[in-house]
């Protein structure tokens, strides 16, 4: 049983702050890796997940990318940290939480991509200017912030 499941046993559905990390994985063509998740039903999102006790945000990002895609991230660059009242969610099971998401990008990774079929239906590199309609809302914001960041760095 993971940290969040243990917390939920203690507090029930009451609101929690949940910290996690996501990574905008960029291939040599400038496409980003999105995964079609099983929950929320068949929505697309960035690789990532929730922090376990004692992990750093960077360790969480690298672990989650590996668990979900079998890709090993070599280097992470910070995009931003997303938190506050706008990141409140209520899950289908009634669990309430405020997400605190540390977002990174990386174009240095290796391995043979393989989607974790327990969480994900598929993984694809997609043009970041042509995001699927059904993408996790905060992940759309993160991709837009990533695009602004790299545009500003190239000037």
C-alpha positions in Angstrom: 0.0 0.0 0.0 1.3 3.4 -0.9 1.6 6.6 1.1 -1.6 8.2 -0.3 -3.7 5.0 0.4 -2.4 5.0 3.9 -3.3 8.6 4.4 -6.8 8.0 3.0 -7.4 5.3 5.6 -6.7 7.9 8.3 -8.5 10.9 6.9 -11.2 9.5 4.6 -12.3 11.8 1.8 -11.3 15.0 3.5 -9.2 17.4 1.4 -5.5 16.8 1.3 -2.6 18.6 -0.4 -1.1 16.0 -2.8 2.4 16.7 -4.3 3.4 15.2 -7.6 5.7 15.7 -10.6 5.1 15.6 -14.3 7.6 15.7 -17.2 7.3 17.2 -20.7 9.4 14.6 -22.6 10.7 16.2 -25.9 12.0 14.0 -28.7 14.5 15.1 -31.4 11.6 16.4 -33.6 10.2 18.7 -30.8 7.3 16.4 -30.2 6.1 15.8 -26.6 5.2 12.5 -25.0 1.6 12.1 -24.1 -0.1 9.0 -22.6 -3.7 8.0 -23.0 -4.7 7.3 -19.4 -7.2 4.8 -18.2 -8.4 7.4 -15.6 -9.8 9.9 -16.1 -11.3 7.8 -18.8 -9.1 7.8 -21.9 -7.9 11.4 -21.4 -4.4 12.3 -22.4 -1.7 13.5 -20.1 2.0 13.9 -19.3 3.9 11.1 -17.6 4.1 11.7 -13.9 2.4 11.0 -10.6 2.4 11.5 -6.8 5.4 11.7 -4.5 6.1 9.0 -2.0 7.5 9.7 1.5 11.1 10.9 1.5 11.3 11.4 -2.3 12.4 14.7 -3.9 10.3 16.1 -6.7 13.0 15.2 -9.2 13.1 11.6 -7.9 9.3 11.4 -8.2 9.4 12.6 -11.8 12.1 10.1 -12.8 10.4 7.2 -11.0 7.0 7.9 -12.5 8.3 8.3 -16.0 10.1 5.0 -15.7 7.2 3.2 -14.2 4.8 4.4 -16.8 7.0 4.3 -19.9 10.2 2.4 -19.1 12.2 5.5 -20.3 15.0 6.7 -18.1 15.3 10.5 -17.7 18.8 11.8 -17.6 18.2 15.5 -17.0 15.3 17.6 -15.8 14.7 21.4 -16.3 12.1 23.1 -14.1 9.1 24.6 -15.9 7.0 25.8 -12.9 5.2 24.7 -9.7 1.4 24.7 -10.0 -0.6 25.0 -6.7 -3.4 26.8 -5.0 -7.2 26.9 -5.0 -7.5 26.6 -8.7 -6.0 23.0 -8.5 -8.8 21.6 -6.3 -10.3 18.3 -7.4 -12.8 15.8 -6.2 -12.3 12.3 -7.5 -15.1 10.0 -8.6 -14.8 8.1 -5.3 -15.4 11.4 -3.3 -11.7 11.9 -2.3 -10.9 15.7 -2.3 -7.5 17.2 -2.8 -5.5 20.2 -3.9 -2.7 19.2 -6.3 0.8 20.7 -6.0 2.5 19.8 -9.3 6.2 20.3 -10.0 6.6 20.3 -13.8 9.8 19.6 -15.6 10.9 19.1 -19.2 13.6 16.9 -20.6 15.1 16.1 -24.0 17.7 13.7 -22.6 16.3 10.3 -21.9 16.9 6.8 -23.1 15.4 3.3 -23.2 12.7 1.5 -25.2 9.3 3.0 -24.6 6.7 0.6 -23.2 3.4 1.8 -21.8 2.4 0.5 -18.4 -0.9 -1.2 -19.3 -2.2 -1.0 -15.7 -2.4 2.8 -15.9 -2.1 3.7 -19.6 -3.6 2.6 -22.9 -1.0 4.1 -25.1 2.0 6.5 -25.3 2.7 8.7 -28.3 5.0 11.6 -29.2 2.7 14.4 -30.4 3.2 17.9 -31.9 2.8 20.2 -28.8 0.8 22.7 -31.0 -1.8 19.9 -31.8 -2.8 18.6 -28.4 -5.7 16.2 -28.2 -9.0 17.8 -27.1 -9.4 15.4 -24.2 -6.2 16.3 -22.2 -5.9 16.9 -18.5 -6.6 20.6 -18.1 -3.5 21.4 -15.9 -1.3 19.4 -18.4 -2.5 21.7 -21.2 -1.4 24.7 -19.1 2.0 23.0 -18.4 2.6 22.3 -22.1 1.7 26.0 -23.0 4.1 27.2 -20.3 6.8 24.9 -21.6 6.3 26.3 -25.2 6.5 29.9 -23.8 9.6 29.0 -21.8 11.6 27.6 -24.7 10.4 30.4 -27.0 11.7 33.0 -24.6 15.0 31.1 -24.1 15.6 31.0 -27.9 15.4 34.8 -28.1 
